[in-house]
Amino acid sequence: MASVVQRLAVACFALLLAVSLDAVSSDPHADEPALYVSGQVCSGCHAAQAEQWKGSHHALAMQRATEATVLGDFANARFEHFGVVTTFSRSGDKFLVRSDGSDGALHDYEIAYTFGVYPLQQYLIAFPGGRYQALGIAWDSRPKEQGGQHWFHLYPDRKLPAGDRLHWTGRDQTWNYQCAYCHSTNLQKNYNLSADTYATTWTDVDVSCEACHGPGSRHVAWANSPEAKAHAAELNGAERPSAALRISF
């Protein structure tokens, strides 16, 4: 009995291997490098999925600082932490913060990006050398009845002077170094060791389709092929198979 089961298992494996090899050999794009194409390209065909993604924490993981994206109180709000008074204000379309810089003195900084959305939102500030620094004071974006809607320090019980690695201008608060990889798609730090600078790039600033599904260039090439279009026409004219049958590798 065992030998029959073994022979059956070997036969099934050989069949699966043959089917897999045939699928690979019939794909003219199999040898092409997979490249990122951006979520905008993905949404051209997957509009329903893109609509569901909009407004999600992934879609709001990192955004340009605008009236629509900034949640914190920038109406001349003040926050004090171990004697350092930080103020939040507006100047036209710009969101500004005045806080202690890398030299310990107060300076004005413009918010470049929002970082996260709930239950808190942080803010990124551009620095020389391609760096973005994450401000150590964040906005509690929970509803007021849940204790939110106020500024708070991420290290409430610690005094972090300029020069400390955990001070918001320190290396451990550098977005490129610590935070960026999980909040953007196809992020490349591009750190230059000799110059101690960054030239960081991404395909999508947020967590878009390809952050989980991987680079989509070969999928797009296949989707635009005559074979794929013919297959789509067949599906449109017949009952669509179950989700399990539509999975491909």
N, C-alpha and C positions, 0 to 999 in steps of 0.2 A: 504493500500500500504506500509506504514511504517513497519508494522509487517512482511510483506513478505521480505522486504529488510533486516530487523533485523535477521530473520530466515536464510536467505541466507548467511549473514555475519557470523553468528555463525557456520553454516555448513562448510563454507570455512575455518574458523579458526580451527575447529576440524580436518579437512582434513590435513591442514598444520601441525598441532601439531602431528598427527599420523605419517605423513611422516617423520618429524624431529626425533621423538622418535625411529622410525624404523631404521633410518640412524645411530643414536647413538648406539642403541643396536646391530647393525650388525658390528660395528667397534670394533675389538678385542683390539685395542690400545687406546680406548677412556679413560680408567682409568689410563693409564701410564702418568707419568709427562713429560711435553714437555721440551726437552733439545735442546740447540744450537748445531748444527753439523758443521758449518762453510760454507762459500760461496764456498769453493772448492768442497765440497760434492754436493751442489746445482748445480754447473756447470756441474757435471757429466751427468745430464739429461737435464738441461736447457742451453745447450751450446750457442744457438743463443742469449738468453737473457744476458748471461755472457759476450759475445763478445760485445754487445751493451753497457754494463755497463763499460767495460774497457775504461779508458781514461776520464771517467766522473768525475765531481767534487766529487761525492761520493767515487769513487775508489781512488781518489788522496787526500782524506781528511787528511790523515796522512800516512807518509812513512818514511822508514829508509833513513837517509841522505847518498846519493850516487851521483856519477857523473851524473846519469840519472835523479835524482829527485830534486837536489838542483838547483834553478833558479838564486839565487843571485850572485853578483860579489864577489868572494873570492880571487881575484888576487891582494892582498894587498890593497884593497879598504879602505878608511878612512871616518869616519863620526863623526862630532862633534855636541854635544848637550849640551848647558849650560856649556861649558868648558871641558866636558868629551869627550875624543877622543877614539872612538872605531875603531878597525882595524879588517878586515876580510881576512883570509889567508888560504893556503892549506899546508898540510904536508903529502905527499903521497896520500892515499885515504881519509885522514881525513880533515874535514872542521872545521876551528878554528876561534874563535872570542876572541879578547882581549878587555875586558871592565871592568867597575867598578863592583866589587862584593858586597856581603852583608856587608863587612867591609869598603866599600868606596874606596878601593885600586884596582888597575888594576890587573887582572888575566887572564890567558889563559883558555879558555873553548872549549871543543869539541862539535860540533853539533851532537845530537843524532837522531833527527827526523825533517822532514819538517812538517809544519802544514798549510794546505790549499794550494791553487795553483793559484787562480785568483779571484779578481784583485790584490791580495797581497799574499805573502807567509811569514809565520812566522817560527821561528826556536826554537826547544826545546832542553834544556840542562839538563843533568842528575845531580842531587844533592843528598847528603846523605839523608837517610830516605825514599828512594823510590820515591822522588819527581822529577818532571820534571818542569823546569821553562821556561816560554815563554819570549824570549828576546823582549825587548821593541822597538827594531829597526827592521823594516820589509822591505821586498823587494817589490817594486811596479812592478808587473809582466806584466802590460799592455805594449803594443808596445810603442816604443819611440815616434812615431808621435802622440800618445795619451797622452803624458806626463809621460810615465812610464820608466822602466829600471833604477831605482835608489833606494838608501836606503832612508828611512824616519822614523821619530820617531812617534809612535802612540799617544804621548802626546806632540805635537810640541811646545805648549806654556807654558808647565809646567816643572819646575825643580823638579826632583824627586830624592832626595838624598837617599842613603842607609838607610834602616830602615823604609822608607815610604811604606805603604801597596801596593802602585801602582808601586814602584820600581820593576824592572823585577825580583829581587830576593825575593820580598815580597809575602805574602800569597795570595793576590788578583791576582797574576800572576802565581800561582801554577796550572799547567795543571791538576793534579789529582782532585783538588778542584773545579776549575772553568770551564775548557774547555772540558775535556775528554769525557763526556757522549755523546755529540752530534757528535763527530768525529770518534768514534769506535763502534763496535758491541758487545753487551752483556758485556759492561764494568762494572766491579765491583771495586769500589774504595778501599775497604778493608783498611779503615783507623783505626789505633790503637790509641785510645784516650790517653791511659796512656803513651804510648811510643812516641806519636806524630809522627808516621811513616805511610807510605803507602806500601801496597803490591798489587798494582793495577794489575788486569788481564783483558783480553778480549778474545773473540773468534776470531774476525777479527780486525786488527788494524785500518781498514778503515770502511766506511759506506757500509756494504755488504748487501746481500739479506735479512737476518733475522733481520736487523735493522728495516725494515718496515713490513716484513711478519711474524715476530715472530719466535720463536724456531721451527726447522723443523724436530725434531726426529720422531714424529708420522707420518708426511707426508712421510718421507723416509721409515718408516716401512710399511706404506700402499703401497707405490710405489713398494716395493719389494715383496709384497704378491701375491699369485697365482691369486687372484681375480682381482687385478690391472693389472697384465700382460695379463690376458684374456680379460679384458676390452680394453686394449691398442691394442691387436690383432684385436678385433672387429672394433675399430676405423680405424685402418690401412687398413682394408678391405672394408670400407664404407666411404661415404662422411662425413667429419667431421662436427659436429654440430656447430651452430653459437656460437660466444663468450658468448652471453647471456645465452645459454643453458649449457655451460661448467662451469659456476660458481657454486661452491659448498661451503657448510658451515660446 
